[in-house]
């Protein structure tokens, strides 16, 4: 990940904590919708890239109550915020949050059942290479969900669902599906690919 959009790309310092809080509130529907689309089961091992303040990690942990929820984020402030929110899951070994980047995931091949990233792909320097790295850590038939905003704003234009589906295909994913939330006030798209 990079800091293409300043605090939005990598929250840091006091302002970063405020930005994280705002992201957490604004991304609630995104988190709930993406988690529902992943069809998480009780014993799944799940990875989130760019977990921000940690709400989606918390939701995934409820669904995978006997599994493992892992997360990678490159913001020290967001790792701290998400760790506070998920302190019980971390203490009991269900949740593992690390500082890191999507380009170098600290997990062995074929480790996770499912992976997801919400509103983060905009900040990845090399999206296809990042998607290949995510594919590497997924088990055969593992599913990856990438959720983005459907907006005419220039930031989102490079990752329209059709383009995102093509990026997943280039990274080696198959059975690619595009879902839309249908909410005109908060339009989202989620592209899911299978390893």
N, C-alpha and C positions, 0 to 999 in steps of 0.2 A: 504494500500500500504506500501511497505517497500523500503529500499534503496539498494536493491540487486546489482544494477549497478551504485551506486554512483550518480553522477550528472544527468545521464540519468533517474534514478529512482525518484529522488527528487531534481531538480535544486535548488541550494541555493547560496547566496552571489553573488559577481561580476561574478564569473565563471558561476554560474547558469543562470545569465541573458544572457550571451553569448550562453550557451547551449540552452536556450529557443529560442533565435533568430535563431540558426542553425536548431533546431527542426521545427520551424515555416516554414522555407524555404524548408526543406527536406520533410515535411509532407503535402505540398500543394496538390499533387495529391491524397494522401490518404484521405484528408478531403473532397475534391470535389467529389470523387468517392463514399465515404460512405454516404454523404448527398444525393446524387442522388439515391442511392439504398433504402434509407429510405422512399422515396415518401412522403415527408413532405407536409402537406396541410396548408392552411392559418391560421387556428385557433388551430393548434396542440400545446400541451404542450410537450416540448422536454427536456430531461436531457442528458448532456454529463459528463462522468466521466473521469477525467484526461485531462482537456481542454488545458493545456500548455499555450502558448501565446495567445490563443483565436480565431484563424482564423476560426475553424469549428463552433464555437458559432456564429460568425459574419455571416457565410454562412447560417446557420440554421435560423437565425433571418430574413434574407431576404425572405426565403421560408415561414416561419410562421409569416408573417408580422402582424397578429392580435392575435398571440398566446403568449406563454411564453417560453423562452429559459433559462434553469437553468443549472448551472455547479458546479461541485465539483472538487477541486484539493487540494492536500496536500502540495503544495509548495507555500509559502508566495510570492516568487518572481513571480511565474506564475499567481497567483491571481492578483497581481499588474499589470503585463504586460497585461493580458487579460482585466482587468478593464480599462486600458488606451485605448486599442484598441476599446472597446465596450462602451465607456463612454456615447454616445448618447442613446443607447438602455437601458443602466442602468438608466440614468436620466429619461427616459420616462416610466420606469417600465416594459419594454418588456424583459429585460435580468436581471438575478439574478445570481451572481457568489459568491461562498462561499468557504472558507477554510474548508476542511473536508476529510473524507475517504469513500471509497466505502462500507466499512463494517458497517457504521452507517449513512445512508442517512437521512438528516433532513426533510423528506417529509412523508406525510401520505400515507397510503395504497391506491393503485389504483389512483394515482394522474396524471401520465404522459401517453400520447398516445404512445410515442416512446422514446427510450433511446439508447445511443451509447457510445462506447469507442474505441479509435484508438491508437494502439500500446502501450497499458497500462497494459493489462492483465498479461504480463510478470512479473510485479512488485507486483502482489497481492499475499499475503501470503496464502490465502485459496480461490482459484478461484471459487469453487462450492458454498461456503458460500456467496461470493461476488455476484455471479450470482443470487442466491436466494434473496439477498437483492434488487438487481435490479428488479427482478420479482415482489417483493412485492410492489414496487412503481409504477408499470405499471398497467394500466387499463386492464380489460378483453379484449382480442384480441390485446393488446399492443404489439409492436415489439421492440426487442432488437437487435442491430447490433454490433458485435465485429470484428474489423478489425485488421489483423496481417500481418506481412511480411512473404512471402513464401521464406525461405532461408535455406541453409544447415548449417548456423551458429548455434552453440549450443544453444544460447539464444532462438532461434525461434523453435527449434526442439520440445520442450515440448508442443507447441501450434500450431501444424500443424492443418489444417482444420478438419481432421477426429477426432482428439483428442478434438478439440474445440467443435465440434458438440456433442460429447459424454458428455462433461462437461455441455453444455446447457441442454441436455436431463436429466442428473442427477439433475440439478437444477429445473426441472419441466417444461421446455419449450417444445413446440411441433411445428409441421410444420416447422422443421428446414431445412434451405436451405443454401447451400454453393455457393458463387459467387467468381470468379477469374477475375482479371482485364486483364489478357492476355498480360501484358507488361513484356517481358523478362528482360528489364533493371531496372524495378522497380516492381517486382512481389508482388502482394497483394492478400489476401483472406479475404472475409467478410462472417462470419457465422451469419445468422439471425434466431432468434427463436421467436415464438409467445407465449404469456401467455395463 
